Amino acid sequence: QVQLVESVGGLVQAGGSLRLSCAASRRSFSSYAMAWFRQAPGKAREFAAAISWSGGSTYYADSVKGRFTISRDNAKNTVYLQMNSLKPEDTAVYYCAARRSVFTDYEARKYDYWGQGTQVTVSS
């Protein structure tokens, strides 16, 4: 099965930046659409960003648009989430997800593989 291993998150001050990465275990990574979801305490898991199999198309939740950038390096089987201008509201556990499709989706249930989650805390 596909394993997704996320980098360590961390604590960052409001307005700061952080980059997350998620490494996949399979060479077929390039055929999977990838996404990042996040879940804050007491809240439902929500979509944050997604990227197509080729990296040519990206999609963002309104809450992160303009601040976050998703990218992928298929040669390294890795997807990234660059987070800038972080806000305390961004505090959450962040999960990367892979879908056995070249097409992205906004619904968590459409994704087949998940990372373990990594904590990102933004202090004010």
VOPAGU-2260 file (C-alpha; in pm, 1 decimal, decimal comma):
REM VOPAGU-2260
SITE   aa  ch    i         X         Y         Z
SITE  GLN   A    0       0,0       0,0       0,0
SITE  VAL   A    1      98,0     360,9     -37,4
SITE  GLN   A    2     247,1     524,8     266,4
SITE  LEU   A    3     251,6     899,3     309,1
SITE  VAL   A    4     499,8    1039,7     555,6
SITE  GLU   A    5     467,6    1402,3     652,4
SITE  SER   A    6     738,3    1626,3     779,3
SITE  VAL   A    7     727,5    1760,7    1130,3
SITE  GLY   A    8     511,5    2067,8    1167,2
SITE  GLY   A    9     589,8    2307,8    1441,6
SITE  LEU   A   10     519,5    2629,6    1621,4
SITE  VAL   A   11     537,5    2955,2    1431,9
SITE  GLN   A   12     444,3    3311,4    1512,0
SITE  ALA   A   13     155,8    3480,6    1338,5
SITE  GLY   A   14     271,7    3626,0    1010,9
SITE  GLY   A   15     544,3    3368,9     976,7
SITE  SER   A   16     594,8    3090,1     728,1
SITE  LEU   A   17     628,6    2716,2     734,4
SITE  ARG   A   18     666,6    2449,0     470,6
SITE  LEU   A   19     523,8    2102,8     506,7
SITE  SER   A   20     623,2    1807,6     295,6
SITE  CYS   A   21     472,1    1468,1     237,2
SITE  ALA   A   22     671,4    1184,9      86,8
SITE  ALA   A   23     501,1     892,7     -82,8
SITE  SER   A   24     638,1     541,6     -84,2
SITE  ARG   A   25     558,4     449,1    -442,2
SITE  ARG   A   26     710,8     544,6    -773,0
SITE  SER   A   27     360,3     573,0    -914,1
SITE  PHE   A   28     317,5     890,0    -710,8
SITE  SER   A   29     303,8    1097,8   -1026,0
SITE  SER   A   30     -25,0     935,9   -1126,6
SITE  TYR   A   31    -198,5    1045,0    -807,4
SITE  ALA   A   32    -372,7    1368,8    -738,3
SITE  MET   A   33    -264,8    1505,7    -403,3
SITE  ALA   A   34    -422,4    1726,7    -143,1
SITE  TRP   A   35    -379,5    1877,3     198,5
SITE  PHE   A   36    -654,8    1877,0     455,9
SITE  ARG   A   37    -652,8    2016,4     804,4
SITE  GLN   A   38    -844,7    1968,3    1123,6
SITE  ALA   A   39    -855,6    2214,0    1409,2
SITE  PRO   A   40    -956,1    2108,7    1760,6
SITE  GLY   A   41   -1329,9    2063,9    1784,8
SITE  LYS   A   42   -1380,3    2119,3    1415,3
SITE  ALA   A   43   -1438,6    1900,3    1112,9
SITE  ARG   A   44   -1162,2    1814,2     875,7
SITE  GLU   A   45   -1154,7    2064,9     594,6
SITE  PHE   A   46   -1000,9    2092,6     255,1
SITE  ALA   A   47    -703,4    2321,3     222,3
SITE  ALA   A   48    -533,9    2266,0    -112,7
SITE  ALA   A   49    -501,8    2015,6    -395,2
SITE  ILE   A   50    -281,1    1960,0    -696,1
SITE  SER   A   51    -332,3    1758,0   -1010,7
SITE  TRP   A   52    -115,0    1466,8   -1117,1
SITE  SER   A   53      95,7    1685,6   -1341,4
SITE  GLY   A   54     115,8    1976,9   -1103,5
SITE  GLY   A   55     -41,4    2193,2   -1368,3
SITE  SER   A   56    -357,8    2268,3   -1175,4
SITE  THR   A   57    -390,2    2376,2    -815,6
SITE  TYR   A   58    -692,5    2447,3    -600,1
SITE  TYR   A   59    -729,0    2623,5    -268,5
SITE  ALA   A   60    -985,1    2677,3      -2,3
SITE  ASP   A   61   -1087,0    3039,2      31,5
SITE  SER   A   62    -943,9    3043,6     381,1
SITE  VAL   A   63    -589,6    2984,0     255,9
SITE  LYS   A   64    -599,5    3128,4     -93,4
SITE  GLY   A   65    -323,0    3375,8    -154,1
SITE  ARG   A   66    -125,4    3256,0     146,3
SITE  PHE   A   67     -64,1    2886,4      85,3
SITE  THR   A   68      97,9    2722,9    -214,5
SITE  ILE   A   69      80,9    2354,7    -294,5
SITE  SER   A   70     342,4    2200,9    -519,9
SITE  ARG   A   71     483,8    1862,8    -603,8
SITE  ASP   A   72     807,2    1709,1    -714,5
SITE  ASN   A   73     724,6    1381,8    -880,5
SITE  ALA   A   74    1088,7    1285,9    -912,8
SITE  LYS   A   75    1106,4    1292,1    -533,7
SITE  ASN   A   76     757,3    1150,6    -477,0
SITE  THR   A   77     687,4    1449,6    -258,9
SITE  VAL   A   78     416,1    1710,3    -224,5
SITE  TYR   A   79     467,5    2037,2     -41,2
SITE  LEU   A   80     255,6    2296,7     126,6
SITE  GLN   A   81     418,0    2635,1     162,0
SITE  MET   A   82     231,4    2835,7     421,2
SITE  ASN   A   83     290,1    3208,9     441,9
SITE  SER   A   84     129,7    3485,7     643,4
SITE  LEU   A   85      14,4    3232,9     896,0
SITE  LYS   A   86    -270,4    3315,9    1127,7
SITE  PRO   A   87    -373,3    3163,0    1458,9
SITE  GLU   A   88    -678,3    3028,5    1275,8
SITE  ASP   A   89    -443,4    2808,5    1073,4
SITE  THR   A   90    -360,1    2607,8    1383,1
SITE  ALA   A   91    -457,0    2250,3    1305,8
SITE  VAL   A   92    -335,5    1903,4    1234,7
SITE  TYR   A   93    -244,8    1893,1     868,0
SITE  TYR   A   94    -290,3    1578,3     664,0
SITE  CYS   A   95    -166,8    1499,9     317,9
SITE  ALA   A   96    -377,3    1271,2     104,6
SITE  ALA   A   97    -341,4    1086,3    -222,9
SITE  ARG   A   98    -608,6     987,4    -468,4
SITE  ARG   A   99    -583,0     718,0    -733,1
SITE  SER   A  100    -682,8     959,2   -1001,6
SITE  VAL   A  101    -525,0    1227,0   -1211,1
SITE  PHE   A  102    -807,2    1454,6   -1099,1
SITE  THR   A  103    -831,1    1637,7    -771,4
SITE  ASP   A  104   -1130,8    1646,5    -542,2
SITE  TYR   A  105   -1240,0    1859,4    -249,9
SITE  GLU   A  106   -1394,0    1578,0     -46,9
SITE  ALA   A  107   -1182,7    1381,7     196,9
SITE  ARG   A  108   -1373,9    1062,8     127,3
SITE  LYS   A  109   -1251,7    1065,0    -231,0
SITE  TYR   A  110    -891,6    1015,7    -123,5
SITE  ASP   A  111    -741,8     672,6     -81,8
SITE  TYR   A  112    -428,0     724,5     123,4
SITE  TRP   A  113    -351,4     951,8     414,3
SITE  GLY   A  114     -54,6    1073,3     604,4
SITE  GLN   A  115     -37,4    1049,6     980,4
SITE  GLY   A  116     -99,6    1418,4    1032,1
SITE  THR   A  117     135,0    1684,1    1158,2
SITE  GLN   A  118      62,5    1957,3    1408,5
SITE  VAL   A  119      96,9    2319,0    1307,4
SITE  THR   A  120      48,5    2577,1    1578,4
SITE  VAL   A  121      43,4    2948,4    1506,9
SITE  SER   A  122      90,3    3174,5    1804,9
SITE  SER   A  123     -42,6    3526,5    1828,7
